């Protein structure tokens, strides 16, 4: 008879994923997606009225 496998820890030392690094003003998809600028500023994918309502990364 074999012993049961060791239990896996329920915690991790890795930090949670904060988001995707993206460039402000770049094309994005889908609308409402969240990302981070390389400087750590939060960005959201939404329509840009200055660019014909195309989806672009914009500051929150």
C-alpha positions, 0 to 999 in steps of 0.5 A, a space after each residue: 500500500 502506498 502512502 498518499 502524496 504530500 499535501 500541496 501548500 495553499 499559499 504561494 510566495 509569488 505575487 499575484 499577477 497585476 495585469 498586462 503591460 501595455 502602451 497608452 494609445 495603442 490598439 486594444 481588444 476587448 473593450 473594458 480590458 485592464 492593463 498597466 503602463 510600463 510606469 505602473 499606471 492603470 490603463 483601460 481599453 475603451 473607445 477613443 472619440 478622437 480616433 473614430 471610436 477605435 479601441 485604445 489603451 487609456 488612463 483610468 
